[in-house]
């Protein structure tokens, strides 16, 4: 179809990403997971989700490929990095754009609710977390999860991204739906700025409490109009699940990698901090999380 320029290998799965010479198309390759993603994305596009248009897909070299129309040159993550390098902080324009895209996704999700179904185990990678951290497989942790799931049962279930964040958000839509699955409305978008804190400050930027509050308020306007409820009251429930998500698959495979050991201990600490806060108030304040740099210095 065109000449392709290699962009990167895909993360956490097989295959790679290419860009057309004119920048108007992207091509991804992969296995069965990509085939399932293609089917989901075609369905999501038909439901009005802000996703890239698929212009071609099929079999190639024993696997699958998909060609999508580009929906922008830079992700909001890349824009936030550029802001931080230039001005030392993320601009409000990035936050406003994030809220606008999130609201578009919320409206599409809310128009197509799903029957009530199990979702926590997949979204949280719960089995992997408990296998790798058996000391967290306790009645205390399970009770906190039960509280969160009971509270979230009041929200409609919808098709979700499951790995939503600024790296997957562009001004015109949302990319990389490989982890899709059912979620309560709001689980994708409400934690999008808070999860920056789980990265430990090592991604080049932070988000202020005022920016998180403005983002949340914008989403609340949307959800109030959609379901008559400000879904920010469930942000703590969502973030408890994210405590699991960011601890998953952190098991050490190379005992000589001290940096990996520290990162795993850091994520375990954030899990414990989140659990403590959630038990006391059903909320989690990611603004209290230490940076990875500070944590490393204190535990050297």
C-alpha positions as CSV (number, residue, x, y, z in Angstrom):
1,X,0.0,0.0,0.0
2,X,2.8,2.4,0.8
3,X,6.4,2.7,2.1
4,X,6.6,2.2,5.8
5,X,9.0,3.7,8.3
6,X,9.6,1.7,11.5
7,X,8.4,3.5,14.7
8,X,8.9,1.0,17.5
9,X,8.3,-2.5,18.7
10,X,4.9,-2.9,20.5
11,X,5.1,-3.1,24.3
12,X,4.0,-6.2,26.3
13,X,3.2,-8.1,23.1
14,X,4.6,-9.2,19.8
15,X,4.7,-7.1,16.7
16,X,5.7,-3.6,15.8
17,X,4.4,-0.2,14.6
18,X,5.2,1.6,11.3
19,X,4.3,5.0,9.9
20,X,3.7,5.8,6.3
21,X,6.1,8.1,4.6
22,X,3.4,10.9,4.4
23,X,2.5,10.4,8.1
24,X,-1.2,9.8,7.3
25,X,-1.3,6.1,8.2
26,X,0.0,3.8,10.9
27,X,0.5,0.0,10.5
28,X,0.7,-2.4,13.4
29,X,1.5,-6.1,13.4
30,X,0.9,-8.8,16.0
31,X,-0.7,-12.1,16.8
32,X,-4.1,-13.2,18.1
33,X,-4.3,-10.3,20.5
34,X,-4.1,-7.9,17.6
35,X,-6.9,-9.8,15.7
36,X,-9.1,-9.4,18.8
37,X,-8.2,-5.7,19.1
38,X,-9.1,-5.1,15.4
39,X,-12.5,-6.7,15.9
40,X,-13.1,-4.6,19.0
41,X,-11.9,-1.4,17.4
42,X,-14.2,-1.9,14.4
43,X,-17.1,-2.4,16.8
44,X,-16.1,0.6,18.9
45,X,-15.9,2.8,15.8
46,X,-19.4,1.8,14.9
47,X,-20.6,2.8,18.4
48,X,-19.1,6.3,18.0
49,X,-16.0,5.8,20.2
50,X,-13.2,8.3,19.3
51,X,-10.8,5.7,17.8
52,X,-8.7,5.7,14.6
53,X,-10.4,4.6,11.4
54,X,-9.2,1.2,10.2
55,X,-8.6,1.3,6.5
56,X,-7.1,-2.2,6.0
57,X,-6.4,-5.4,8.0
58,X,-5.7,-9.0,7.5
59,X,-3.1,-11.8,7.6
60,X,0.6,-11.2,7.0
61,X,3.7,-13.3,7.6
62,X,1.8,-15.8,9.8
63,X,0.3,-13.0,11.9
64,X,-2.1,-10.1,11.6
65,X,-1.8,-6.5,10.5
66,X,-4.0,-3.4,10.8
67,X,-3.6,-0.1,9.0
68,X,-5.2,2.9,10.7
69,X,-5.7,6.5,9.7
70,X,-3.5,8.8,11.8
71,X,-5.4,10.9,14.3
72,X,-2.6,13.3,15.3
73,X,1.2,13.7,15.5
74,X,1.7,13.7,19.3
75,X,0.1,12.2,22.3
76,X,-0.9,14.3,25.3
77,X,2.0,12.5,27.1
78,X,4.4,13.9,24.5
79,X,2.8,17.3,24.8
80,X,3.1,17.2,28.6
81,X,6.8,16.3,28.3
82,X,7.4,19.2,25.9
83,X,5.6,21.6,28.3
84,X,7.7,20.4,31.2
85,X,11.0,20.9,29.3
86,X,9.9,24.4,28.2
87,X,8.1,25.8,31.2
88,X,8.8,23.3,34.0
89,X,5.2,22.2,34.3
90,X,2.3,20.8,32.3
91,X,0.1,23.5,30.7
92,X,-3.6,23.8,31.3
93,X,-4.1,23.3,27.6
94,X,-3.0,19.7,27.9
95,X,-5.4,19.2,30.9
96,X,-8.3,20.8,29.0
97,X,-7.7,18.7,25.9
98,X,-7.5,15.6,28.1
99,X,-10.9,16.5,29.6
100,X,-12.4,17.1,26.2
101,X,-11.3,13.7,24.8
102,X,-12.4,12.0,28.0
103,X,-15.8,13.5,27.8
104,X,-16.2,12.4,24.2
105,X,-15.3,8.8,25.3
106,X,-17.7,9.0,28.2
107,X,-20.6,10.0,26.0
108,X,-20.0,7.2,23.6
109,X,-19.6,4.6,26.4
110,X,-22.7,5.8,28.2
111,X,-24.8,5.4,25.0
112,X,-24.0,1.7,24.9
113,X,-24.2,0.1,28.4
114,X,-23.5,-3.5,29.0
115,X,-25.1,-6.1,31.3
116,X,-23.5,-6.4,34.7
117,X,-20.5,-8.6,34.6
118,X,-17.2,-9.4,36.3
119,X,-14.4,-7.0,35.5
120,X,-12.1,-6.5,38.4
121,X,-9.8,-9.5,37.9
122,X,-8.9,-8.5,34.3
123,X,-8.6,-4.7,35.0
124,X,-6.5,-5.2,38.1
125,X,-4.4,-8.2,37.0
126,X,-5.5,-9.4,40.4
127,X,-4.3,-13.1,40.0
128,X,-0.9,-11.9,39.0
129,X,-0.6,-9.5,41.9
130,X,-1.6,-12.0,44.5
131,X,0.7,-14.7,43.0
132,X,3.7,-12.3,43.0
133,X,2.8,-10.7,46.4
134,X,1.2,-13.5,48.5
135,X,1.5,-11.3,51.6
136,X,-1.1,-9.0,50.1
137,X,-3.5,-12.0,49.6
138,X,-5.2,-11.3,52.9
139,X,-8.7,-10.8,54.2
140,X,-7.9,-7.1,54.8
141,X,-7.1,-6.5,51.1
142,X,-10.1,-8.6,49.9
143,X,-12.5,-6.7,52.1
144,X,-11.2,-3.4,50.7
145,X,-11.8,-4.7,47.2
146,X,-15.3,-5.9,48.1
147,X,-16.1,-2.4,49.4
148,X,-14.9,-0.8,46.2
149,X,-16.8,-3.2,44.0
150,X,-20.0,-2.9,46.0
151,X,-19.8,0.9,45.6
152,X,-19.0,0.7,41.9
153,X,-22.0,-1.6,41.3
154,X,-24.2,1.5,41.0
155,X,-22.5,2.6,37.8
156,X,-23.4,1.3,34.4
157,X,-21.0,-1.2,32.8
158,X,-19.4,-0.2,29.4
159,X,-16.8,-1.2,26.9
160,X,-13.4,0.1,28.3
161,X,-9.8,0.7,27.3
162,X,-8.3,-0.7,30.6
163,X,-4.9,1.0,29.9
164,X,-6.1,4.6,29.5
165,X,-3.6,7.4,30.1
166,X,-2.0,10.4,28.4
167,X,0.3,8.2,26.2
168,X,-2.8,6.8,24.5
169,X,-4.7,10.0,24.2
170,X,-4.4,12.4,21.2
171,X,-6.5,15.5,20.5
172,X,-8.6,13.5,18.0
173,X,-9.1,10.3,20.0
174,X,-7.7,7.3,21.8
175,X,-5.3,4.6,20.5
176,X,-4.0,1.2,21.6
177,X,-7.1,-0.8,22.7
178,X,-5.3,-4.1,23.1
179,X,-6.4,-4.5,26.7
180,X,-10.1,-3.7,26.2
181,X,-12.7,-5.1,28.5
182,X,-15.9,-4.3,30.5
183,X,-15.5,-1.5,33.1
184,X,-17.8,0.7,35.2
185,X,-18.4,4.0,33.5
186,X,-15.5,6.4,34.4
187,X,-12.9,3.8,35.2
188,X,-10.9,4.6,32.1
189,X,-10.9,8.4,32.3
190,X,-11.2,9.6,35.9
191,X,-7.8,8.3,37.1
192,X,-5.9,9.5,33.9
193,X,-4.0,12.3,35.7
194,X,-3.7,10.6,39.0
195,X,-1.9,7.6,37.5
196,X,1.0,9.9,36.6
197,X,2.0,9.6,40.3
198,X,2.3,5.8,40.0
199,X,5.1,6.4,37.5
200,X,7.2,8.0,40.3
201,X,7.9,11.3,38.6
202,X,10.4,9.6,36.2
203,X,8.4,10.4,33.1
204,X,9.4,14.0,33.0
205,X,6.4,15.8,34.4
206,X,3.9,16.0,37.3
207,X,0.4,17.2,37.5
208,X,-0.7,19.6,40.2
209,X,-3.6,19.1,42.5
210,X,-5.4,22.1,41.0
211,X,-5.1,20.5,37.5
212,X,-6.4,17.2,38.7
213,X,-9.4,19.0,40.4
214,X,-10.1,21.0,37.2
215,X,-10.0,17.8,35.1
216,X,-12.3,15.9,37.5
217,X,-14.8,18.8,37.6
218,X,-15.0,18.8,33.8
219,X,-15.7,15.1,33.8
220,X,-18.3,15.5,36.5
221,X,-20.2,17.9,34.3
222,X,-20.3,15.3,31.6
223,X,-21.3,12.4,33.8
224,X,-23.9,14.4,35.6
225,X,-25.6,15.1,32.3
226,X,-25.3,11.5,31.2
227,X,-26.4,9.5,34.3
228,X,-27.3,12.2,36.8
229,X,-24.3,11.4,39.0
230,X,-20.9,13.0,39.5
231,X,-18.7,10.0,39.1
232,X,-15.7,11.6,40.9
233,X,-17.2,10.2,44.1
234,X,-15.8,6.8,42.9
235,X,-12.3,8.1,42.1
236,X,-10.9,6.4,45.2
237,X,-12.6,3.1,44.2
238,X,-10.9,3.4,40.7
239,X,-7.6,4.2,42.2
240,X,-7.6,1.2,44.5
241,X,-7.9,-1.0,41.4
242,X,-5.0,1.0,39.9
243,X,-2.9,0.1,42.9
244,X,-3.2,-3.4,41.8
245,X,-2.7,-2.6,38.1
246,X,0.7,-0.9,38.7
247,X,2.0,-3.6,40.9
248,X,1.2,-6.4,38.4
249,X,4.0,-8.2,36.6
250,X,6.8,-6.7,38.7
251,X,8.3,-10.0,39.8
252,X,12.1,-9.9,39.6
253,X,13.7,-12.1,36.9
254,X,17.2,-10.8,37.4
255,X,18.3,-10.5,41.0
256,X,21.3,-8.3,40.0
257,X,18.9,-5.5,38.7
258,X,18.8,-3.3,41.8
259,X,16.8,-0.7,39.9
260,X,14.0,-3.2,39.3
261,X,14.1,-4.3,42.9
262,X,13.7,-0.7,44.1
263,X,10.9,-0.1,41.6
264,X,9.0,-3.2,42.8
265,X,9.4,-2.1,46.4
266,X,8.2,1.4,45.5
267,X,5.0,0.1,43.8
268,X,4.4,-2.2,46.9
269,X,4.7,0.9,49.1
270,X,2.2,2.8,46.9
271,X,-0.2,-0.2,47.2
272,X,0.1,-0.1,51.0
273,X,-0.4,3.7,51.1
274,X,-3.4,3.5,48.8
275,X,-4.9,0.7,50.9
276,X,-4.4,2.6,54.1
277,X,-6.1,5.8,52.7
278,X,-8.9,3.9,51.1
279,X,-9.8,2.0,54.3
280,X,-10.1,5.3,56.2
281,X,-12.0,7.4,53.7
282,X,-12.8,5.5,50.5
283,X,-10.4,8.0,48.8
284,X,-6.8,7.9,47.7
285,X,-4.7,11.1,47.4
286,X,-2.0,10.4,44.9
287,X,-0.5,13.8,45.8
288,X,0.9,12.2,49.0
289,X,2.8,9.5,47.0
290,X,6.6,10.0,47.2
291,X,8.5,10.2,43.9
292,X,10.6,7.2,43.0
293,X,13.7,9.4,43.3
294,X,12.9,10.2,46.9
295,X,11.9,6.7,47.8
296,X,15.2,5.4,46.3
297,X,17.2,7.9,48.3
298,X,15.5,6.9,51.5
299,X,15.9,3.1,50.9
300,X,19.4,3.0,49.5
